[in-house]
Amino acid sequence: MDMEKSNTIVNGIKLQDGRVMQCYPIQQDAVMEEAKETPVLDKTGGYFSIKKKTAKPKPTDEEERYLQKLFTDNAFLILANRERILSDSRMLLTPVTVRNGLAYSGTFQTATLGVYIEWWLNCPYSVLFDEKDDTMALIWYLSGSPLSGGNLCSMATEDGKTETVKVPFFKKLWPKFTDILADYHDAKELYQAYTLPEVIDILKNETTREFYTESINEFRYQAKVNLLNAQLRDWEENYESLREKCDKYEKEWHFALYQLKKDEIVVFYKEYNLRKENLQNRKEELAKENRELKRKLRHKELTNKEYQPLLSANKKEIEQLKWKLDEYANESISTLVPKLAERSIGLSFRDLDKILSEIAEFVKSPSL
């Protein structure tokens, strides 16, 4: 095992928030799950033979159902004691017998209490809030397609009730779960862990009603904030994505309209560039005049009273020339492609700049 490439350090494991938890190594003579596939030499018989080490027996279906119900019945008790569990590696590594999985890749490896707690803390969509009464629920079972997003998950409420749910954000759930799960892979094999019944007994004996209520309320507040922030980020991303698609389709539509009047569009574009070049030349002439005016002002060849009207006249001329160029472009485009100006009287300056850029690209395209 390469410690540098895993989340496991010597006698410890690193949590999502950066904390390092010290763990209790399994005794050398303990049987690990990995040993199921490890051949050993049997010298007890009259001849040598190869056999597999005895592994811990898997829980029966009935035992799995019991452990699963124990988990969902006490999910909020576990959540309330999240810091207690995250500070005791034997609780952190307690296995949770739930068969989560994905289509095409099969069932995940067994998760632990630490996996679930860190997932609920770091994956905003893993905590649900009812639209009607804002009741909080925790997703505890994941099953679906990583491609289509189709899913059948399950949530647990504070009273221990479970319900199958189809969530529209499945792709926001499983990647974080599997990332955290992978962090625990080596630690589960190396370090000691309590059983789920042992943990529940400890927590029930330690947890007061006052502590439970305060802890759940604190988590609820932060989870709600995290979820709203995550939704806001997703809406912003969706908006940007939709806007990009809208701009793409709009541009394709505009190019189709330009194609219908391509000869006239080419003529307009050449005339527009000629006028734009004349405007630029005049701006340079006036800039030169302004520098000369400033020189005369410094050398007292002009008074400030004489200087200011001349400077203002030059600025006004540039503004008028720019306005006339825009007016020419606006009227020409509205006449050539009237559909572009149907929704308003003329084109806004923002629209005009965008359309002129499109026309430049259209005229220069090799396919024209």
C-alpha positions as CSV (number, residue, x, y, z in Angstrom):
1,M,0.0,0.0,0.0
2,D,1.4,3.4,-0.9
3,M,0.7,5.7,2.0
4,E,1.6,8.8,0.0
5,K,-1.2,8.1,-2.5
6,S,-3.8,7.2,0.2
7,N,-5.6,9.3,2.8
8,T,-4.2,7.0,5.5
9,I,-1.1,8.1,7.5
10,V,0.8,6.1,10.0
11,N,-1.6,5.1,12.7
12,G,-4.1,7.7,11.5
13,I,-6.5,9.1,8.9
14,K,-7.0,12.6,7.6
15,L,-10.5,14.0,7.6
16,Q,-12.2,16.3,5.1
17,D,-11.5,19.4,7.3
18,G,-7.8,18.6,7.5
19,R,-7.8,17.1,11.0
20,V,-5.7,14.0,11.5
21,M,-7.3,11.3,13.6
22,Q,-5.1,8.9,15.5
23,C,-6.3,5.3,15.1
24,Y,-5.9,1.9,16.9
25,P,-4.1,-0.6,14.8
26,I,-5.7,-4.1,14.5
27,Q,-3.6,-6.7,16.3
28,Q,-1.4,-8.8,14.0
29,D,-3.3,-12.0,14.7
30,A,-6.7,-10.4,13.8
31,V,-8.3,-11.5,10.6
32,M,-8.7,-8.8,8.0
33,E,-11.3,-8.9,5.2
34,E,-8.5,-8.7,2.6
35,A,-7.2,-12.1,3.8
36,K,-10.1,-13.9,2.2
37,E,-8.1,-14.0,-1.0
38,T,-4.7,-14.7,0.6
39,P,-3.4,-18.3,0.2
40,V,-1.6,-19.8,3.2
41,L,0.3,-23.1,3.6
42,D,-1.5,-25.8,5.6
43,K,0.9,-28.2,7.4
44,T,-1.7,-29.9,9.6
45,G,-2.4,-32.7,7.2
46,G,-0.3,-35.6,5.9
47,Y,0.7,-33.5,2.9
48,F,1.0,-29.8,2.1
49,S,-2.1,-28.1,0.7
50,I,-3.1,-24.5,-0.1
51,K,-6.2,-23.0,1.4
52,K,-7.6,-19.6,2.2
53,K,-7.5,-18.0,5.6
54,T,-10.8,-18.0,7.5
55,A,-12.4,-14.6,7.1
56,K,-15.0,-12.9,9.3
57,P,-18.4,-14.2,8.3
58,K,-20.6,-11.8,6.4
59,P,-23.8,-10.8,8.1
60,T,-26.9,-12.7,7.1
61,D,-29.7,-10.9,5.3
62,E,-31.6,-10.8,8.5
63,E,-28.6,-9.3,10.3
64,E,-28.2,-6.7,7.5
65,R,-31.8,-5.6,7.8
66,Y,-31.4,-5.3,11.6
67,L,-28.2,-3.2,11.3
68,Q,-29.7,-1.1,8.5
69,K,-32.8,-0.3,10.6
70,L,-30.6,0.4,13.6
71,F,-28.7,2.9,11.5
72,T,-31.8,4.7,10.1
73,D,-33.6,4.7,13.4
74,N,-30.6,6.5,15.0
75,A,-29.3,8.6,12.1
76,F,-30.1,11.8,13.9
77,L,-28.6,10.6,17.1
78,I,-25.4,9.8,15.1
79,L,-25.6,13.2,13.5
80,A,-26.1,15.0,16.8
81,N,-22.9,13.3,18.0
82,R,-20.9,14.0,14.9
83,E,-18.0,15.6,16.7
84,R,-17.9,12.8,19.3
85,I,-17.7,10.3,16.4
86,L,-15.1,12.3,14.4
87,S,-12.9,12.4,17.5
88,D,-12.9,8.6,18.1
89,S,-11.5,6.5,15.3
90,R,-13.2,3.4,16.5
91,M,-16.6,5.1,16.0
92,L,-15.4,6.8,12.9
93,L,-14.6,3.4,11.3
94,T,-17.7,1.7,12.4
95,P,-19.1,-0.1,9.4
96,V,-22.6,0.8,8.1
97,T,-24.3,-2.1,6.3
98,V,-26.0,-0.3,3.5
99,R,-25.6,-1.5,-0.1
100,N,-25.1,1.8,-2.0
101,G,-24.2,1.6,-5.6
102,L,-24.3,2.8,-9.2
103,A,-25.5,1.3,-12.4
104,Y,-22.7,-0.1,-14.5
105,S,-20.2,-0.2,-11.6
106,G,-22.0,-2.2,-9.0
107,T,-22.2,-2.0,-5.2
108,F,-19.9,0.3,-3.3
109,Q,-17.6,-1.0,-0.6
110,T,-19.0,-0.8,2.9
111,A,-19.2,2.8,4.2
112,T,-18.6,3.8,7.8
113,L,-20.1,6.3,10.2
114,G,-17.3,8.7,9.4
115,V,-18.1,8.5,5.7
116,Y,-21.7,9.4,6.3
117,I,-21.0,12.2,8.8
118,E,-18.4,13.8,6.5
119,W,-20.7,13.4,3.6
120,W,-23.6,15.1,5.4
121,L,-21.3,17.9,6.5
122,N,-19.7,18.5,3.1
123,C,-22.3,17.6,0.5
124,P,-25.1,20.2,0.8
125,Y,-27.6,18.1,-1.3
126,S,-27.3,15.1,1.0
127,V,-29.6,17.0,3.5
128,L,-33.2,17.5,2.4
129,F,-35.7,20.1,3.6
130,D,-39.5,19.5,3.0
131,E,-41.0,22.2,0.8
132,K,-44.1,22.5,3.0
133,D,-42.9,22.4,6.6
134,D,-39.1,22.6,6.1
135,T,-38.6,19.2,7.9
136,M,-35.0,18.0,7.6
137,A,-34.2,14.6,6.3
138,L,-30.9,12.8,5.6
139,I,-30.1,10.8,2.5
140,W,-28.7,7.4,3.7
141,Y,-29.1,5.2,0.6
142,L,-27.7,5.9,-2.9
143,S,-28.6,4.0,-6.0
144,G,-28.8,5.3,-9.6
145,S,-27.2,5.9,-12.9
146,P,-24.1,8.2,-13.1
147,L,-24.9,8.9,-16.8
148,S,-28.7,9.6,-16.9
149,G,-29.0,10.7,-13.3
150,G,-32.0,8.4,-12.8
151,N,-32.1,7.2,-9.3
152,L,-33.9,5.6,-6.4
153,C,-32.5,6.9,-3.1
154,S,-33.8,6.8,0.4
155,M,-34.0,9.4,3.2
156,A,-34.5,9.2,6.9
157,T,-36.3,11.7,9.1
158,E,-35.7,12.5,12.7
159,D,-38.4,10.0,13.9
160,G,-36.6,7.2,12.1
161,K,-39.0,6.9,9.2
162,T,-37.5,6.1,5.8
163,E,-38.8,7.0,2.4
164,T,-37.7,6.3,-1.2
165,V,-37.0,9.5,-3.1
166,K,-36.1,10.4,-6.7
167,V,-33.8,13.4,-6.5
168,P,-33.1,15.7,-9.5
169,F,-29.6,16.3,-8.3
170,F,-28.2,12.8,-8.1
171,K,-25.0,13.8,-9.9
172,K,-24.4,16.2,-7.0
173,L,-24.6,13.4,-4.5
174,W,-22.6,10.3,-5.4
175,P,-19.2,11.8,-6.5
176,K,-18.6,13.3,-3.1
177,F,-19.8,10.1,-1.3
178,T,-17.4,7.9,-3.3
179,D,-14.5,10.4,-2.8
180,I,-14.9,10.3,1.0
181,L,-15.5,6.5,0.8
182,A,-12.2,6.1,-1.0
183,D,-10.4,8.0,1.8
184,Y,-11.5,5.4,4.3
185,H,-10.6,2.3,2.2
186,D,-7.2,1.6,3.8
187,A,-8.1,2.7,7.3
188,K,-10.9,0.2,7.5
189,E,-8.4,-2.7,7.0
190,L,-5.7,-1.4,9.3
191,Y,-7.5,0.0,12.3
192,Q,-9.9,-1.1,15.0
193,A,-13.6,-0.3,14.9
194,Y,-16.7,-0.6,17.1
195,T,-19.8,-2.3,15.9
196,L,-22.9,-0.2,15.2
197,P,-24.8,-1.6,18.2
198,E,-21.8,-0.7,20.4
199,V,-21.7,2.8,19.1
200,I,-25.5,3.3,19.5
201,D,-25.3,2.0,23.1
202,I,-22.5,4.5,24.0
203,L,-24.3,7.4,22.4
204,K,-27.6,6.7,24.0
205,N,-25.9,6.6,27.4
206,E,-23.9,9.8,26.8
207,T,-26.4,12.0,25.0
208,T,-28.8,14.3,26.9
209,R,-31.9,15.8,25.4
210,E,-30.6,19.3,25.8
211,F,-27.4,18.5,23.9
212,Y,-29.2,16.5,21.2
213,T,-31.6,19.4,20.5
214,E,-28.9,22.1,20.4
215,S,-26.6,20.0,18.2
216,I,-29.4,19.2,15.7
217,N,-30.5,22.8,15.5
218,E,-27.0,23.9,14.9
219,F,-26.5,21.4,12.1
220,R,-29.9,22.3,10.6
221,Y,-29.0,26.0,10.4
222,Q,-25.6,25.4,8.8
223,A,-27.0,22.7,6.4
224,K,-29.7,25.1,5.3
225,V,-27.2,27.9,4.6
226,N,-24.9,25.4,2.8
227,L,-27.8,24.1,0.6
228,L,-29.0,27.6,-0.3
229,N,-25.5,28.7,-1.2
230,A,-25.0,25.5,-3.3
231,Q,-28.3,26.1,-5.1
232,L,-27.4,29.7,-5.8
233,R,-24.1,28.6,-7.3
234,D,-25.9,26.0,-9.4
235,W,-28.5,28.6,-10.6
236,E,-25.6,30.9,-11.6
237,E,-23.9,28.1,-13.5
238,N,-27.1,27.1,-15.2
239,Y,-27.8,30.7,-16.1
240,E,-24.4,31.1,-17.7
241,S,-24.8,27.8,-19.5
242,L,-28.2,28.8,-20.9
243,R,-27.0,32.3,-21.8
244,E,-24.1,30.8,-23.8
245,K,-26.5,28.5,-25.6
246,C,-28.9,31.4,-26.3
247,D,-26.1,33.5,-27.6
248,K,-25.0,30.6,-29.8
249,Y,-28.4,30.0,-31.3
250,E,-29.0,33.8,-31.7
251,K,-25.7,34.1,-33.6
252,E,-26.6,31.3,-35.9
253,W,-30.0,32.9,-36.6
254,H,-28.3,36.2,-37.3
255,F,-25.9,34.6,-39.7
256,A,-28.8,33.0,-41.6
257,L,-30.4,36.5,-41.9
258,Y,-27.1,38.0,-43.1
259,Q,-26.8,35.2,-45.7
260,L,-30.1,36.3,-47.3
261,K,-28.7,39.8,-47.9
262,K,-25.0,38.9,-48.2
263,D,-24.2,41.2,-51.1
264,E,-25.8,44.2,-49.5
265,I,-24.2,43.3,-46.1
266,V,-20.7,43.3,-47.8
267,V,-21.3,46.7,-49.4
268,F,-22.6,48.1,-46.1
269,Y,-19.6,46.7,-44.2
270,K,-17.1,48.3,-46.6
271,E,-18.8,51.7,-46.4
272,Y,-19.0,51.4,-42.7
273,N,-15.3,50.7,-42.4
274,L,-14.5,53.6,-44.8
275,R,-16.5,56.0,-42.6
276,K,-14.9,54.5,-39.5
277,E,-11.5,55.1,-40.9
278,N,-12.4,58.7,-41.8
279,L,-13.6,59.2,-38.2
280,Q,-10.3,57.8,-36.9
281,N,-8.3,60.1,-39.1
282,R,-10.3,63.1,-38.0
283,K,-9.9,62.1,-34.3
284,E,-6.1,62.1,-34.8
285,E,-6.2,65.5,-36.5
286,L,-8.3,66.9,-33.6
287,A,-6.0,65.3,-31.0
288,K,-3.1,67.0,-32.7
289,E,-4.9,70.3,-32.6
290,N,-5.7,69.8,-28.9
291,R,-2.0,69.3,-28.1
292,E,-1.2,72.5,-30.0
293,L,-3.9,74.3,-28.1
294,K,-2.4,73.1,-24.8
295,R,1.1,74.2,-25.8
296,K,-0.2,77.7,-26.6
297,L,-2.0,77.8,-23.2
298,R,1.2,76.8,-21.4
299,H,3.2,79.5,-23.3
300,K,0.4,82.0,-22.6
301,E,-0.3,82.5,-26.3
302,L,-4.0,81.7,-25.3
303,T,-5.9,82.5,-22.2
304,N,-7.8,79.8,-20.4
305,K,-11.0,81.6,-21.5
306,E,-10.0,81.3,-25.2
307,Y,-8.6,77.7,-24.7
308,Q,-11.7,76.1,-23.2
309,P,-14.2,76.9,-26.0
310,L,-11.8,75.6,-28.7
311,L,-11.2,72.4,-26.7
312,S,-14.9,71.9,-26.2
313,A,-15.6,72.4,-29.9
314,N,-13.2,69.7,-30.9
315,K,-14.7,67.2,-28.3
316,K,-18.1,68.0,-29.6
317,E,-17.1,67.4,-33.2
318,I,-15.7,64.0,-32.3
319,E,-19.0,63.1,-30.4
320,Q,-21.1,64.2,-33.4
321,L,-19.0,62.2,-35.9
322,K,-19.3,59.1,-33.7
323,W,-23.0,59.6,-33.3
324,K,-23.4,59.9,-37.1
325,L,-21.4,56.7,-37.7
326,D,-23.6,54.8,-35.3
327,E,-26.7,56.3,-36.8
328,Y,-25.6,55.2,-40.2
329,A,-24.9,51.7,-39.0
330,N,-28.2,51.5,-37.1
331,E,-30.3,52.7,-40.0
332,S,-28.5,50.5,-42.5
333,I,-28.8,47.3,-40.5
334,S,-32.4,48.0,-39.6
335,T,-33.2,48.4,-43.3
336,L,-31.1,45.4,-44.4
337,V,-32.2,43.0,-41.6
338,P,-35.4,44.5,-40.2
339,K,-36.0,41.4,-37.9
340,L,-33.1,42.5,-35.8
341,A,-34.9,45.7,-34.8
342,E,-38.5,44.3,-34.6
343,R,-38.6,44.1,-30.8
344,S,-37.6,47.8,-30.2
345,I,-37.3,51.1,-32.0
346,G,-33.9,50.8,-33.6
347,L,-31.0,49.0,-32.0
348,S,-29.4,49.8,-28.7
349,F,-25.7,50.6,-28.6
350,R,-25.0,47.3,-27.0
351,D,-26.9,45.4,-29.7
352,L,-25.2,47.5,-32.4
353,D,-21.7,46.7,-31.2
354,K,-22.6,43.0,-31.0
355,I,-24.1,42.9,-34.5
356,L,-21.3,44.9,-36.0
357,S,-18.9,42.3,-34.6
358,E,-21.0,39.5,-36.1
359,I,-21.1,41.2,-39.5
360,A,-17.3,41.5,-39.4
361,E,-17.0,37.8,-38.7
362,F,-19.6,37.0,-41.4
363,V,-17.9,39.1,-44.1
364,K,-14.5,37.6,-43.3
365,S,-15.7,34.0,-43.2
366,P,-14.1,31.8,-45.9
367,S,-17.5,30.3,-46.8
368,L,-18.8,33.7,-48.0
